[in-house]
Amino acid sequence: MKTCAIRYFLTLLIFSYHLNFCDRGKLCYMDYKIFAWISVVLLFYNFSLFPLRKIMRNVKGARKFLKIGSLLHKYTGLALIVTGFIHGYLALGIFIFHTGWILWFSIILLFAYYLLRKVLKRKWMYLHRYTDFLVLGWFFVHLFLPWLL
């Protein structure tokens, strides 16, 4: 499983390197949009696991599907952090306090809850789930009002 995740990240980095430059070495306008859509897919995949678990609780055969989804959740969350960073870097080039930065930082916060799970004990899961709704809210703010701040 770890080999697949490492291979995925290497492919993503090679893919991003090839997309960075158009003709004559100029940065492409579409590069950051590609990483934005990859990030959107990863965000909604990661978010959907909790509601799906509640909805599909009594569906036969759903347990195996959700177990595989939960195993991939760690790796897709890390991929979301990487693709979100690449998207922000390609779109802005420098650090600007922006709704995208707040969204990315809240995703980092989700990852921090995961890393602190042994210290926080059961509380980390509740923090992780509630912050997930905060992330979803910031996503819609970032999508519709990116320069709000």
N, C-alpha and C positions, 0 to 999 in steps of 0.2 A: 504494500500500500504506500509506504514512504517513497519507494522508487518511482511509482506513478506520479506522486505529487511533485517530486524533484524534477522529473521529466516534463511535467506540465509547466512548472515555473521556468525552466530553461527554454522551452518552446515559446512561452510568453515573452521572455526577454529577447530572444532572437527575432520574434515577430515584431516586437516594438522597435528593435534596431532597424529592421528593414523598412518600417513605416515612417521612421523619423524624417527622412529626407526625400523630397521630390526631385525634379530636374534641377540641376545646378546647385544642389545642396541646400535648397530652401525648405524650411519647415512646412509641411503640408497642413492645410486647414482642416482636413478630415481626420487626421490622426487622433486628435483629442476626442472627437466624436465617437470613433470606434471604441476607444477605451471607456468612454462614458456608457455606451450601450453594453459593453461587457460587464461593467460595474453594476448597471441596472439589473441585468439578468442575475448576477451573483447576489445582489442585495435581496431581490424578491425570492430567489431560491432559499437563501438563508432565513428570511423572514417567514416563509410559508411553512416551515417545518412545525412550528408550534401550533398554528391554527389547524393544520392538517392532522396533527396528532389528536386534537380535540374532536375534530369532525369525524375522522375515520377510526375512532376508538373501537367501534363494534363491527367494522367491515372485515370480512374474512379475507385473509391474505395481505392485509394492509400492514401488519406488524413487520413483516420481512422488508417491505418497501421502505417503511419509516426507519428501520434499523440501518439499512444501507445509507439512507439520507442523513441520518445522524452521524454515521462514520465519516461521510464526506463533508459534513458541516464545518469541521475544523479547518480542512484544507481550502474549502471554498471561501471561508471567512478570511483566511490569510491571503488568498488570491484577491479578494475584494479590497483589502488594505493596499496591496501592491498596485492593482489596476487603478484604484482611486488616486493613489499618489502620482502614477504616471499620467493619468488624465489631467490632474491639476497642474502638474509641471508643464505638460504640453500646451495646455490652454492659457496659462498665465506666465509661465517662465520664471516668476519670482514669487516670494511669499507676499500675499495680500490678504488682509483680514476680510474674509468673504464667506458667503453661506456654504460654499463647497468645503472650505477649511473647517467650519463648525461641524458639518456632516462627517467629514473624514475623521475629525477628532473624536466624535461620538462613536464612530465605528472602532477606533482605537480603544475607547473606554470599554466597549463590549469585550474586546480581546483582553483587556486588563482584568476584567471581572473573571474571565476564564482562567487567566494565569494565577489569580489570587483565590481560586476556588477552595484550596485547602485551608487558607486562613479564614475566609468568610463562611466556610461550611455550607449549610443549605441556603443561606441568604444570597449567595452569589447567583443562584439560578433565578430568583425573583428579580434581583437587580438587572440581570442580563435580559430577562423578558420585558420588563418595563422600559428599560433603556432602548430596547428594540423598537418599541412604539415611538419613542422620541426620535430615533434615527429615521423612521419612516416619515414622521412629520417634517424633519429637516430636509429629507429628500424632496418632498413636494414643495417646500419653500425654495430649495435650491433649483428645482426644475422650473417653477413659474416666476420666481422673483430672485434671480441669482445675485443681483446687486442691491439687495435690500439693505445691507449694512454699509 
